[in-house]
Amino acid sequence: MWLTKPNTQIAIGLIVFGIAMTTNAQPFHWNEYLQLMRELQFVATLGLAFGIFKAHSKHTDKFLLLWLVITAFCFLSLLNAGLMHWCQHLRYGSGSFIWTLLPWTFAAGVAYLWNIIYKDYVELKFGADDPVDKDVVTPEQTPSKYPNPESLTILVHGKRMK
């Protein structure tokens, strides 16, 4: 019961919001610029929860799309946070390299979770994947070696029998 699709989507939304909130702990002088990313991720998480639990089923995909767009901004902000600290580390030689790896690791986790929600969005918007391509011949479509017994005509000594 806990592993239903809406519950996993909400869990993913909360995990990504938690990752966005961890940027408060990073010791950067430009940490206030990440505040916009945290606020937008909070709005995206609320929108995701509303879209899954309360919105009409026709509008759920729009809330998922909102979450996907804002979370892409969160992903890019985390990459930028690691890059900015790496540049600071190269320029001044101060600080630990872990503050570079930590945002990039979080960005990789956000990208993985983003991909899961994206697959759910595509399934919701365009339907479930059709595993059979139209050009591929399936076993049901292959011609049989034997004729169809309903349309079989037998000639015995010049007479038709069915």
N, C-alpha and C positions, 0 to 999 in steps of 0.2 A: 504494500500500500504506500510505503514511503518513497518508492522508486518510480512513481508515476512521472510522466513528462512534465506536468506543471510544477511538481515539487522539485525536480532536478533543475528546471529553468530558474525557479526562485532561488535555489541554493547557489547556482552559478552566479546570478545577479548579486547575491549577498557576498559571495567570495570575492568577486571583482570589486565591489564597493569596499570591502575590507582591505584589499590590496591597495586601492587608491588612498585609503586613509593612512596606510603605513608611510606614505610620503611625508607625513607630519614629523616623523622621527628622523628624517634625513637632515644632517647638519649642513644645510646649504644657506648661503646668504640670499639666494634667489628663491627660497622656498615659498614665499608669498605668491609667486607666479603660478605655482602648482595649486594654489587655493581654488582657482577657477576650474581646474580639472576635477578637484574633489567635489565641488558644488554641482558641477554638471553630472558627475557620476551618481551623486545622490538623487538628482532629478531622474536620471535614467533608471535607477533601481526602483524608485517609486512608480515610474511609468510602466516598467516591466511587471511589477506586482499588480498594478491596476489592470494592465492589459491581459494578464493571465487569469485573474480571479473575477474581475468585475465587468470588463468590457464585453460588448457583444462579439460573438465569434467572428463576424465580418471585419472587426477592427483590431483583432489581436495581432495580425501580421504588421499593422502599422506601428503598434507599440514595440514589437520586436525590432522593427527597422529603426525606430528611434534609439533603442538601446544599442543596436549594432553601430550606429553612426557615432554616438557619444563614446562608446567603449573603444572605437577605433581612435578617437582623440585621446583617450586615456592611454592606450597602447603607445601612441606616438609621444605623449608626454613622458612616459616612463623611459622610452628609448632616449629621449632628449635629456632627461635627468642623469642617466648614466653617462651620456656623451659629455655633458657639461662638467661633470665631476672628473671624468677622464682627462679632459682638456686642462682642468685646474690642476690635476695631479701631475700632468706632464709639464705644465708651465712652472709651478712652484715647488714641485717635488714633495708636497706635504699631503698628509691624509693617507688613509688606507685605501687600497685598491678594492676592498670589499664594498665600499660605497658606490663603486662603478658596477660591480657584478650584481649587486642586489637589485637595482632597478631593472637591469637587463634580464635577470632571472624572473622577476615579477612580470615583465613584459612578455616573456615566453609563455608563462602560465596564463596570462590574459589572452594571448593569441590562441592558445589551445581551447580555452573556454569560449572565446568568441567564435571559433570554428564550430563548436557544438551547437551554439545558438543559431548560427548561420544555417546549418543543416536543418534545424527545426523550422527556421523561417522559410527556407526553400520548399520543404515538405508541406508546410501550411499554405504557402502562396501558390505553388504550382502542383500540388498533389504528391503522392508517394512516388518514389522512383519506379519506373517501369523497367523491370529487369530484362525484358525482351526487346531488342531493337527490331525495327520493322524489316531490316534487310537480312537479319539472321534467321535461318530456317530452324524451327524447333522440331522436336520429334513428332508433334501432332501434325505438322505441316508436311513432313516428308512423304513422298509418294510411296504407297504400299506396293509390295511385290505382287500381291494378290489383288484381283479386282474386287470392287465393292459387291457383296452378295445381293444387295437390293437391286442393283442395276445389271446383274449378270444375266446374260442370254446364252443359252446352250443350244447348239444345233446338233440334233441326233438324226442321222439319215435324212438330212434336208428339212426336218421339221423343227420349228422353234418351240422351245420349252422354257418356262420361266420358273 
